[in-house]
Amino acid sequence: MVGIADEGYDGPDKPVSPNEVNNWFSTCAGNVYLESEETIVHAEMHFETWDGPAEFDASAWHRSDVIVQEWQSGELALDQIAAGATPGVYRLPSPGPWHMRLAWRDEPAPEPDELPWASVLVQFWRA
């Protein structure tokens, strides 16, 4: 599981595990959690900001959804849950409500004795 967190959010809330809501993601104020069906030890995340609805090829991704999320500061950290947060991962042009396309693709393990990894795409455009 991995999270995207607004560095300006000072509330105590964290999303429930996505599995608890029978989904691959969960949200609460200032936070979005993503969870894989597989045990993933490495995920490559790609962030994009668009002027309007983002271009997207759904056939290239195993799952995707679009949500609207309010970001108090627009300064985003990567929350690695048990490993802690990495600040300054991405900065939105401004705080406020943003459409977010979340897309996940499981990638094959590079070697037979290694765990699979994932590609994650996060696209933003103004709500």
N, C-alpha and C positions, 0 to 999 in steps of 0.2 A: 504494500500500500504506500502511496505517496500523496502528498498534499501540496496545494498551492495556497499560500496564506498572504493576506494583506499585512504588511509590516506596520501599518497605522491602526489596525484593529486592536483595541485594548480590552475586548470583552473576554469572558471566561469560556465562551462556548467553543466547542470543536464538533465537527460533524460526527454522527454515528458511523460505524463501519458501513461501507456500501452493502456488504452482505446482509446486514441487519434490515435493510430496506429493499432487499432483492433486486439490487441494481449494481452496476459496475462503477458508479460514482455516487457521492452524497455531498450535500452542501449545508452550510449555515452561514450566518453573517461573517464575512471576511475570510471564509475558508471553503475549499473544494477538495475532497478526497477522491482519488482514483484507485481502483483495485483490480487486479488481474485474477483470472481463473487459475492461472499457473503460479508456481513459485518463481518469481522473477528476482534476479540479483542485480540486473543492470537494465536501465531504461534510458533511452535517448529522448530528451524532450526538446521540441522545436516550438518556439513562440513566434507569433506573427500578429501585427496590428494592421488593419485594413481601414480604408476610408468608408467603405460600405460593406454589404454582405460579402464574405470571403469566398473566393473560388475554392472548390472542393470536389475531389473525385472520390465519391463514397465507395466505389468498387475497390479502391486500394487499401481500405481499412476494415478491420473485423467488426468494429463497433464505433458508433459516433452519436453524439447528441448535441443540441444547441440549447443553452440556458441563458438566462440573464442574471448577472451577479453584480452586486453593488460593491465597489472597491473604494474604501474611505481615503486611502492615500495614493493608490495606483502603484505603490512600491511593493513588488511581489517577491516573496521568499519561497523556496522549495522546502517543504516540511517532509523530512524523511522519517517521520514518526519516531521510531526507536533510536535512530541515529541523530536526531535533532534537526534544526533548521539551518538552511544556507541562505543568508540574506542577500538582497541585491541581485537576484536572478533575472528579473525583468522589470522594466518600468513602463507603465502605460503613459500616454501623452498627458492624461489628466485623470483625477479621481472621478467617481460617479458610476452610474450603471453602464455596463458593457455586455453586449452579446458575447458569449463564449462558445465556440465550437470545440468540443472535446473529442478527440479521435484516438483510438488505440489499435495497435496491430502487434500481435505476438510474432516474434521472429524466431527462426529455427536456431537451435543451439549450435554454436560454431564447431564444437567437437562432441562426440558421443557421450563423454563423461562430464559435460558441462550443462548447466541449467539454461533454459531458453531466456531470451531477453526480449525487450519490447521497444517499439517506437511509439512516441506519444506526440500528437500535434495539438497545440492550443492556439486557436485563432480568435482574435478580438476585433470587434467593430462596435461603434457607439450604439447604444440602445435608444 
